[in-house]
């Protein structure tokens, strides 16, 4: 019985460690809008290199450093947003449902709403 408890404790500690490691990645800020109002205009002065906000039901969002680390690979729900303050090496971005998101690159809105599913683009570093 003690072995089962030790295994459960180890798995829990590993999961918590992974969660906090992910949250500590530099330049990443994922948030959920508590009010649920997707029509509010974001503050373009505080945006970094890339800002994505889900205004539709949901969308898969994939962001990585070109040829390198994956920074985000998850389905985001309405009201959630992600902000990358820096992109020294650039970013590769793929949006599952472009009509469900607002995308800002360097504070300027990029209209991708007419693009097809799994639309991708690159931001130079």
Buried (B, 14 or more C-beta within 10 A) or exposed (E): EEEEEEEEEEEEEEEEEEEEEEEEEEBBEBEEBEEEEBEEEBEEEEBBBBBBBBBBEBBBBBBBBEEEEEBBEEEBBBBBBBBBBEBEEBBBBBBBBBBBBBBBBEBEEBEBBEBEEEBEBEBEE
